[in-house]
Amino acid sequence: MKPKQSWILLDSNKLLREHSKDISIPVSKEDKEYFDKMMSYIDACDKGLEKEYGIRPGIAVAAPQVGFLKKVIYINFEFAGTQYRYLLANPKIVSRSLGITYLQSGEGCLSVADDHEGYVPRNSKIIVKAYDLLNNKDVTINAEGLLSICLQHEIDHLSGILYYDHINKQDKFYTEKNWKPL
């Protein structure tokens, strides 16, 4: 399936501010069609084919971004020599560290065309429980670094939250002494 930029809803679409519903397991054939779109798009990015397909680069996508209000996220990226690839149903953060991290370059989003500068504070480490649709089993993911940030970003989408909602409105580059940049 050839990915298309038109699959991705922009933040002006009110659907992105809705709360997603749990998805039933086993998933339906119709549900899988949305997963195929999500995976096709991000897999093309992982292979460096963004220009060939005329799509914006990304490392993950949440189902609401393709117009599907169910709790599903897809992640596929390589960082520091490790490949992270998950298609997670009903992901839930069950534990958060007290430590805070942020991307020095700021976060971006496939659904946000305009640049929103600023730091997005995220928990340094999280534990996520979900059903892994790629391997058909329950999983517990202990995440830190970029994976932790990515999971929090995508899980936020399932509650209608966009990354720039977390940026300090009075000081967009606000940090505290103990926050760790990534």
Protein Blocks (a to p, Z undefined) as FASTA:
>chain_A
ZZdfklpccfklmklmpccddddddddfklmmmmmmmmmmmmmmmnopmmmnopacdfbd
cfklnopacddddddddeehiacddddehiacfbdcfbdcddfkbpadfklmbacedddd
ddfbdcdddddfklopadddddehjllmmmmmmmmmmnopafklmpcfklmkbccfklcc
ZZ
